[in-house]
């Protein structure tokens, strides 16, 4: 078994290998292959095969800088989507205890606790004071 590892390491030397984008492509292709078991759709099957071939192409590629930049674009997109999802989730959770008002002057969002009745709110940005029911 040690000899196989040495040969594989020698083969992979100077190649890009598997990264997060390749893993995501493999997960999606695996899901598509499972879907084709139930739907018998040839188009989905061909799409899954193309994804697997592309994943292997990325892993065996010697153009490391290009593969690295593709992975960085994927990670940035993933981060942006997760950030928006988490912000939305936190906003939904926060709605039970707080309300958000916009300043009539500068449109700054201001978070105030719920259930305090009629309160005077002072904008931290432009220092305008306005009254709202919380």
C-alpha positions in Angstrom: 0.0 0.0 0.0 2.9 2.3 0.7 4.1 2.1 -2.9 0.7 3.2 -4.2 0.8 6.3 -2.0 4.2 7.2 -3.3 3.1 6.8 -6.9 0.0 8.8 -6.3 1.9 11.6 -4.5 4.4 11.7 -7.4 1.6 11.9 -9.9 -0.2 14.7 -8.0 3.0 16.7 -7.5 2.5 20.1 -9.2 -1.2 19.6 -9.6 -4.0 21.6 -7.9 -5.9 18.9 -6.0 -9.3 19.1 -4.3 -10.6 22.3 -2.8 -13.9 23.6 -1.5 -15.3 24.3 -4.9 -14.5 20.8 -6.1 -16.1 19.4 -3.1 -19.3 21.4 -3.7 -19.4 20.3 -7.3 -19.0 16.7 -6.2 -21.9 17.0 -3.7 -24.2 18.6 -6.3 -23.3 15.9 -8.8 -23.9 13.2 -6.3 -27.3 14.7 -5.5 -28.1 14.9 -9.2 -27.1 11.2 -9.7 -29.5 10.3 -6.8 -32.3 12.3 -8.5 -31.7 10.4 -11.8 -32.3 7.1 -10.0 -35.9 8.2 -9.4 -36.6 10.4 -12.5 -34.6 8.5 -15.2 -33.9 11.9 -16.8 -31.0 11.8 -19.2 -30.3 15.5 -19.1 -29.8 15.5 -15.4 -27.5 12.5 -15.7 -25.4 14.2 -18.4 -25.2 17.3 -16.2 -24.0 15.2 -13.3 -21.4 13.5 -15.5 -20.2 16.9 -16.8 -19.8 18.1 -13.3 -17.8 15.1 -12.2 -15.5 15.5 -15.3 -15.0 19.2 -14.5 -14.2 18.3 -10.9 -11.5 15.9 -12.0 -10.2 18.4 -14.5 -9.8 20.9 -11.6 -8.1 18.4 -9.4 -5.5 17.3 -12.0 -4.9 20.8 -13.4 -1.4 22.3 -13.3 -2.8 25.9 -13.6 -2.8 26.4 -9.9 -3.3 30.2 -9.9 -6.4 29.9 -12.1 -7.9 27.2 -9.9 -7.1 29.2 -6.8 -8.8 32.3 -8.2 -11.9 30.2 -9.1 -12.0 28.8 -5.6 -11.7 32.3 -4.1 -14.6 33.6 -6.2 -16.7 30.6 -5.0 -15.7 31.3 -1.3 -16.6 35.0 -1.7 -20.0 34.1 -3.2 -20.6 31.5 -0.5 -19.7 34.0 2.3 -22.0 36.7 0.8 -25.0 34.3 0.6 -24.4 32.9 4.1 -24.0 36.5 5.5 -27.3 37.6 4.0 -29.0 34.5 5.2 -27.7 34.9 8.8 -28.6 38.6 8.8 -32.1 37.7 7.7 -32.4 35.0 10.4 -31.1 37.3 13.1 -33.6 40.1 12.0 -36.5 37.6 12.2 -35.3 36.5 15.7 -34.8 40.1 16.8 -38.4 41.2 15.7 -39.8 39.6 18.9 -37.9 42.0 21.2 -37.1 45.1 19.1 -38.4 47.4 16.4 -36.5 49.2 13.7 -37.3 52.7 12.7 -35.8 55.0 10.1 -34.8 58.5 10.9 -37.0 60.9 8.9 -34.0 63.1 8.2 -31.1 60.8 7.2 -32.9 57.4 6.8 -30.5 55.8 9.4 -31.9 52.6 10.9 -32.5 52.8 14.6 -33.2 49.7 16.8 -35.4 50.2 19.9 -36.9 47.8 22.4 -40.6 46.8 21.9 -43.4 47.5 24.4 -42.1 50.8 25.8 -45.1 52.8 24.6 -44.6 56.2 23.0 -40.9 57.0 23.1 -38.6 59.8 21.9 -35.9 58.5 19.7 -32.7 60.4 19.0 -30.9 59.6 15.8 -27.2 58.8 16.6 -26.1 60.0 13.1 -27.8 63.4 12.7 -29.0 64.0 16.2 -32.7 64.7 15.1 -35.2 63.7 17.8 -38.6 62.1 16.8 -41.4 60.3 18.6 -42.7 56.8 17.7 -44.7 54.1 19.4 -42.6 51.0 20.2 
